Every structure is written in structure tokens, then in C-alpha cells.
């Protein structure tokens, strides 16, 4: 009977005993957790679990995995995911002595992710603003907006490399767009100036043509002068050369003389010398009576 009791006590003692390897791996995992080496802490906790599965080691594995996923997401620039996983740690109950380190690490990840998320949104906002400025042909403002975003103090972060590349490309696009736009404006100005000169030249030619046509158009006075020349009429106050009417394309000019019959009364009569036609185009003078 005594031997049986000793055996039972031995079995109970062995069953309740915690393996040294379990404790060692648990301790290693805890140290790695404090250092933020979550992949290493996971390895240690998994080894501890292999030795003995407990609520503690399962909880530590869960904490390490969440922190590791949060850290990886942060490294990859997936800030929302990083924050989401870190916040899940806040929901774990009864962490015991591990609560302080787990919460501290989670808060650090949340703080860093929030900071970088804010910067990311600011850069995205700057990119959108710059693109809008480009659409408005405000090339210098767009360039400076992209440049300011590119010069962010955290530009060395690996997850911003693609953004930095995009911003560099957008800055170059701003330069090229400005050059293209200015060339287009200059070409339009040259075209407008050439068109303006051409129109001015055309107007001048039209005015010249009108003037030439006006010069060619025979007036009544010119027709009268042509008749005087034709008849070689010397200046004489009693001889009149007057336009009378049109006949087709000809002016009909009446040539007559006022003859004073009574010098005292200045009464007299008119004596017609003749009727002469002047062609409006050729300016040829002819005797209208004998035409």
C-alpha cells in the first residue's frame, strides 16, 4: 500500500512538472518580444509549445504573430493594416506580465503607422493638387508642389521609394508640359501674327484696288475737262462746258456760249457749240450729234 501511494505521488509530481526546455524557450521568446524581434519570438514560442502547450504560450504566439504582421505591414507601407493588427492586441484579455510589453510595442507600431499614414495622405493630396495645377496649365506651381512632396523628411523610407519615383516623373512631366505649352502658345502667336499680317496685306491690296478703281472711275468734272481739252477751249467766262446727263456708259456734256446782245442790260442768248459724249471707261470724247 505504501509503495502504491509513493508511485501515485511520483506520477502526480511528474505530470505537474514543467519541462526546462519549455521554460527556456518561453524566456527566449519573451526577450525577443521585448526587442521587437517578433519572428524570433514566434520561433521560440512555437518550440515552447512543442514542449508543452499552454494558454500562456498560445497567447504569446498570438501576440507575436499580430505584432509581426503589424510590423511587416508597416515595412511594406500598408499602414492601415499595420494599425488594424496592432489594435487587435488591445482586445486580448488576461495577458498577465506580458501585457505591458505587448501594449507598448503595439502602441509604438500604431503611432509610427499613423504618422506615416498621415504623411502618405499628405503626399497623395499633394500629387492630386499638382495634377490639378497641371490641368490648369500652372506648371511652375505644379512642379513646386511635387518637389515639396518629394523632399519630405521621411523620403528615405523604403516604402516611399515608388512614391518618390512617381514624384520625380511628375516633376519631369511638369517641365515637359510647360515646354510643350509654351511652344504651342508661341506657335499660335506666330500663326496669329502671320494671319494678322496677311489680313493687313489683303486689306491694303483691297484698299489699293478700290483706290485704283476710284481713280479709273470718271467723274462729271473729269469728263468736262476732257471735253475742254478735246475742243481746246481757252478760259472764257462766257463759254460753259457742263455735264447734262448719262447715256448708257457715257456722259453727255453740253457745250455752249452765252452771247450778250445788249451790253447795257446784259441781256442775251445761249449758243450751243455742241453735245459731246465721254466714254466712262475709255475716256474717249466724241461728238454726240454725229455718233
Secondary structure, 3 states (H helix, E strand, C coil): CHHHHHHHHHHHHHHCCCCHHHHHHHHHHHHHHHHCCHHHHHHHHHHHHHHCCCHHHHHHHHHHHHHHHHHHHHHCCCHHHHHHHHHHHCCCCCCHHHHHHHHHHHHHHHHHHHHHHHHHHHHHHHHHHHHHHHHCCCHHHHHHHHHHHHCCCCCCCHHHHHHHHHHHHHHHHHHHHHHHHHHHHHHHHHHHHHHHHHHHHHHHHHHHHHHHHHHHCCCHHHHHHHHHHHHCCCCCCCEEEEEEEEECCEEEEEEEEEEEEECCCCEEEEEEEEEEEEECCCCCEEECCCC
